[in-house]
Amino acid sequence: MGALRAAQFEYDNRMPPAVSDRAGAREIWIQDMFHQLLRGADATFQVGSETRGVTYERFAQAVDEHASPGITSPSAVGRLLLAARRRDASDSHNVYHEVMAAPCPDAVLERLARDLLTPFAAAGVQAQAYEACEP
């Protein structure tokens, strides 16, 4: 339990990367936002009064667009919905692998998220740094 607390403390108290390390900062921002999308949250930020970034709905749409051509089983979506209804993680995981039709479906998700997030990375890092400096 001590390692978990230490990791949580480190994460909670992590400082944003130096502005001079822009490529590294953008990479960290993209990774953080990717994990946020995987949790079902929007990966958005404020620039003035405008909200920018990628919504969970847009990410889900990109996953759907990728997966739709790969659905070769006429019952895949039905099995996925029924597994979700039963809260059967094993069956839904099997359908996930089947529908994504890739040796490493998680890598596909990351690629899809990166494609969506990359255009917002510089502005996202800037907004994050600005937010960190506000009192």
C-alpha positions in Angstrom: 0.0 0.0 0.0 3.0 2.3 0.6 4.0 2.1 -3.0 0.5 3.0 -4.1 0.4 6.1 -1.8 3.9 7.1 -3.0 2.9 6.9 -6.6 -0.4 8.8 -5.9 1.6 11.5 -4.1 4.1 11.8 -6.9 1.2 12.1 -9.5 -0.7 14.6 -7.4 2.3 16.8 -6.9 3.8 16.5 -10.4 4.8 19.9 -11.7 4.1 20.7 -15.4 7.2 20.3 -17.6 9.3 23.3 -18.3 8.1 25.3 -21.3 11.5 24.9 -22.9 10.8 21.1 -23.2 7.9 21.7 -25.6 8.0 18.3 -27.3 8.2 16.4 -24.0 5.4 18.5 -22.6 3.2 17.8 -25.5 3.9 14.1 -25.3 3.0 14.1 -21.6 -0.2 16.1 -22.3 -1.2 13.7 -25.0 -0.6 10.7 -22.8 -2.6 12.2 -19.9 -5.5 13.2 -22.1 -5.5 9.7 -23.7 -5.9 8.1 -20.3 -8.6 10.6 -19.5 -10.5 9.6 -22.7 -10.1 5.9 -21.7 -11.7 6.7 -18.4 -14.7 8.1 -20.2 -14.0 11.8 -19.6 -13.5 14.6 -22.1 -10.0 15.7 -22.9 -10.8 19.4 -23.1 -9.4 22.7 -21.8 -10.4 26.3 -21.8 -8.8 29.0 -23.9 -10.5 32.2 -22.8 -14.2 31.4 -23.0 -13.7 28.7 -25.7 -13.6 25.0 -24.9 -11.0 23.1 -27.0 -9.9 19.5 -27.2 -11.5 16.1 -27.7 -14.7 15.0 -26.2 -15.3 11.4 -25.1 -18.1 11.3 -27.6 -15.7 12.3 -30.5 -13.2 9.6 -29.3 -16.0 7.0 -29.2 -17.0 8.0 -32.7 -13.5 7.5 -34.0 -13.3 4.1 -32.4 -16.7 3.3 -34.0 -15.5 4.4 -37.4 -12.4 2.2 -37.0 -14.2 -0.8 -35.7 -17.3 -0.8 -38.0 -15.6 -2.2 -41.1 -14.0 -4.9 -38.9 -17.4 -6.2 -37.6 -17.7 -9.5 -39.5 -19.8 -11.3 -37.0 -23.5 -10.5 -37.3 -23.9 -10.9 -33.6 -20.8 -8.9 -32.4 -22.6 -5.7 -31.4 -25.5 -7.7 -29.8 -23.0 -9.9 -27.8 -21.2 -6.7 -26.7 -24.4 -5.1 -25.5 -25.6 -8.2 -23.8 -22.2 -8.7 -22.1 -22.4 -5.1 -20.9 -25.9 -5.7 -19.6 -24.7 -8.8 -17.7 -21.6 -6.9 -16.6 -19.6 -9.8 -18.1 -16.1 -8.3 -18.5 -14.7 -11.5 -20.0 -17.2 -11.8 -22.9 -17.1 -8.0 -23.6 -13.3 -8.2 -23.7 -13.4 -11.1 -26.2 -15.8 -9.1 -28.4 -13.6 -6.0 -28.1 -10.6 -8.0 -29.5 -12.7 -9.5 -32.2 -14.2 -6.2 -33.4 -11.0 -4.2 -33.2 -9.4 -6.8 -35.5 -5.8 -6.0 -34.5 -3.1 -7.9 -32.6 -3.0 -5.1 -30.0 -6.3 -3.3 -29.9 -5.1 -0.9 -27.1 -2.4 0.4 -29.5 -5.1 1.1 -32.0 -7.0 3.1 -29.4 -3.9 5.1 -28.5 -3.2 5.8 -32.2 -6.8 7.0 -32.7 -6.6 9.2 -29.6 -3.2 10.6 -30.7 -4.6 11.5 -34.1 -7.4 13.5 -32.4 -5.3 15.0 -29.6 -2.1 16.1 -31.5 -3.6 19.2 -33.1 -4.5 20.4 -29.5 -1.3 19.5 -27.7 0.5 22.8 -27.9 -2.5 24.8 -26.8 -3.3 22.2 -24.1 0.2 22.5 -22.6 -0.1 26.2 -22.7 -3.5 26.2 -21.0 -2.1 23.7 -18.4 0.9 25.9 -17.6 -1.3 29.0 -17.4 -3.7 27.1 -15.0 -0.8 26.0 -12.9 0.4 29.6 -12.5 -3.0 31.0 -11.4 -3.3 31.7 -7.7 
